[in-house]
Structure formats: C-alpha cells, structure tokens
Amino acid sequence: MEGSPGWVRAWQARGVAEDVTRRLIVLRHAKSDWPDDVPDHDRPLAKRGRKDAPAVGRWLRGSGYLPDTVICSTARRTRETWELVAGKLDASPAVTFEPRAYAASALTLLYLARELPAGCRTALLIGHNPGVSDLASSLAGTSRGKLSFPTAGVAVLDFGGAWPDLAPDGARLAAFVRPADM
C-alpha cells in the first residue's frame, strides 16, 4: 500500500474497513437488590446477581467473546456487574462508565454503540431494561420478535462495517443466553 497513489490507498483502506466483522455484546445487569430508602441509581446487586455476574464472565471467556471496549451505565448495579464479569475474563478492555447509558432507550444505546472507536472490534454494553432488550431485538431484526432479557442475560450480535453504520435489522444474533444456560 505504501508508495501507491492516494486513491489506491484510500480504496484499499476502505475495502479493509468494510470487511471487518464487529461484535456488540449486550448485557443486562445482574439481579439487583431493592433496599429501602436507596435511590434507583444506587441499588446494589442481590445475592443472585453476585452469583450470576461471574458466570457471565466465565461464559464470555469460554465462548471467546472478549471485549476490546466496555460501555457501562453509571448505576451501582451495572458497575458491580462489570467488576464481577471482568474478574473472570482474563482481559483488560478499555472501560467507560457512561451516564447516558443509565435507564437509556434503545436509540440512546444505539448512538453510544455508533460512537465506539474505529479500532474496536468487540464491545460490551452493560445497561438496563427495557433499553438493552429493545436494542438487541431491533439490531437482530423484527422477524425474531422481541428478545426476553432476564437480569444477566447476554446477546451477542455480529455485523459488518463500521460502528457508525450499525442500524436496526443490521446485525446477526450469534448467541443469546440466560444465566440458567451458563
């Protein structure tokens, strides 16, 4: 490529970018507790959530779904979910605790995914329902129907192209698991 005319380099670079398969892993936070007088944003994980989150990490590692980048809601239950998942990954992805992901709609989550860096091949998005369920269902296509996302549910979506091109009906559902399946 070096020494080629500029238009050749641009064409070759474009071809490489279009051939890249990207993966978006969508994770609903693990089961949270409902303590009295604790604001929603500050709710911790429940005992079941503390058990399920490490199982998600083991499943991701065992399935070869290791993220380069993580976008995590700022809620306590999502941050605790990430800490327990991360402890089982044997990887050190870049992590962003994103305020816009807290209680976000599918559209907001889609915008966050579209903002991922070009060099990222696999991203993990940790959020809340109904946004995560609506996002995964929309990306996988309406013919599949709505995915029923329990706490600690995971959808793995593959698509070709750049992050800004991610769109409804534009991804293939590679895997969908619930904690009972892990």
Secondary structure as the mmCIF struct_conf table of DSSP 4:
data_model
#
loop_
_struct_conf.conf_type_id
_struct_conf.id
_struct_conf.beg_label_comp_id
_struct_conf.beg_label_asym_id
_struct_conf.beg_label_seq_id
_struct_conf.end_label_comp_id
_struct_conf.end_label_asym_id
_struct_conf.end_label_seq_id
TURN_TY1_P TURN_TY1_P1 GLU A 2 GLY A 3
BEND BEND1 SER A 4 SER A 4
HELX_RH_AL_P HELX_RH_AL_P1 GLY A 6 ASP A 19
STRN STRN1 THR A 21 ARG A 28
HELX_LH_PP_P HELX_LH_PP_P1 HIS A 29 LYS A 31
STRN STRN2 SER A 32 SER A 32
TURN_TY1_P TURN_TY1_P2 ASP A 36 ASP A 37
HELX_RH_3T_P HELX_RH_3T_P1 ASP A 40 ASP A 42
STRN STRN3 LEU A 45 LEU A 45
HELX_RH_AL_P HELX_RH_AL_P2 LYS A 47 SER A 63
TURN_TY1_P TURN_TY1_P3 GLY A 64 GLY A 64
BEND BEND2 ASP A 68 ASP A 68
STRN STRN4 THR A 69 SER A 73
BEND BEND3 THR A 74 ALA A 75
HELX_RH_AL_P HELX_RH_AL_P3 ARG A 76 ALA A 86
TURN_TY1_P TURN_TY1_P4 GLY A 87 LEU A 89
STRN STRN5 ALA A 94 GLU A 98
HELX_RH_3T_P HELX_RH_3T_P2 PRO A 99 ALA A 101
TURN_TY1_P TURN_TY1_P5 TYR A 102 ALA A 103
HELX_RH_AL_P HELX_RH_AL_P4 ALA A 106 ARG A 114
TURN_TY1_P TURN_TY1_P6 GLU A 115 GLU A 115
BEND BEND4 LEU A 116 LEU A 116
TURN_TY1_P TURN_TY1_P7 ALA A 118 GLY A 119
BEND BEND5 ARG A 121 ARG A 121
STRN STRN6 THR A 122 GLY A 127
TURN_TY1_P TURN_TY1_P8 ASN A 129 PRO A 130
HELX_RH_AL_P HELX_RH_AL_P5 GLY A 131 ALA A 140
HELX_RH_3T_P HELX_RH_3T_P3 THR A 142 ARG A 144
TURN_TY1_P TURN_TY1_P9 THR A 151 ALA A 152
STRN STRN7 VAL A 154 GLY A 160
BEND BEND6 GLY A 161 GLY A 161
HELX_RH_3T_P HELX_RH_3T_P4 TRP A 163 ASP A 165
TURN_TY1_P TURN_TY1_P10 PRO A 168 ASP A 169
BEND BEND7 ALA A 171 ALA A 171
STRN STRN8 ARG A 172 VAL A 177
HELX_RH_3T_P HELX_RH_3T_P5 PRO A 179 ASP A 181
#
